[in-house]
Amino acid sequence: MNLLSKIVIPLFVVLVIMYGFRKKINVYESFLAGAKEGLYITFNIFPAVIAMVFAINIFLDSNFIYFFLNSFRNFFNFLNIPLEIMPMALLRPVSGTASLAIMNDIFIKHGPDSYLGRLASILQGCTDTTIYVLALYFSSIGIKKIRYSLGVGLFADFVGITVAFLLTMFLF
């Protein structure tokens, strides 16, 4: 298996070059054109990434989310939802890195095999970084009307969060 993992990518590159040669495509020029386009996209995306990271760091460092969630403590206790997981559930659609940091804190405090650790792992897999994707990718190609995409994406995240809670509750 180790040998296979070492030869897959070089084999793929050789197959692409052979296919390009067979179709009479200049593979090197196509590669350079793709690299230029990638750099152009990166240059256009960079300001959105910086703004998103800056906003998320300010939000997390202010501890506003913990203050906000404490006001719903009784509601979460009624639903048997641990309050410690809610920052991750709320931030997952916004930032994958922030949710990973919260998951890491949960692993350190409670352990990866605890109920909270398993819930955090399932939650990480059941949701996506919807707002991040919309802000980053849609802005890079100039799409301004994201209303329906945002609604569908956040609904999918809500379903994923709900399923993560239910799966963890029933399986663990």
Phi, psi and omega in degrees: 000323180296319178296318179299317181293335179278337184255353184297309183293312177300323177296320178297317179298317179297319179295321178295316179297317179295319179296316178298319178296319180294322180272004180060047177251134176282100187295321182294316178294323177295321177296316180295321178296319177294321178295319177298316180296321177297318178294321178297315179296317178300317179297322179285328183280331189308314179299322179294322179295314180299316180297318181295314180297317179299313181296317180295318179296319177297317181297315181289319182290337180283345182061020179298322184297323179289321176297316180296315183290331178297334178287344179253016184305314181296321179296315179292324176296322178297320180277359182061040178252122180295133182295333183295336183271342186295323175301322178293318180296323181282327183270345182302317178293342183266314187213121176292323180293318178296318180292326175294322178295319178293320177297320178298319176298320178296318178298319181292316184282321189244343181093148182289338180265005177281170177302315180294321179296317178292319177298317179297320180294315180292320178298320179298324181275339185269353184232171180228168179270070188301308184294322177299313181297315180296314182295318186282302187283321179292322179291330181291334179251005171087018177280125183258328184266100184244012187304309183289322177297318179296315180298313180294318180296316179291327175295318177297321177295318178299316178296318178298318178296315179298315179296322178299316178296316182293315179300315181293321181295318184276329184267334184235000000 
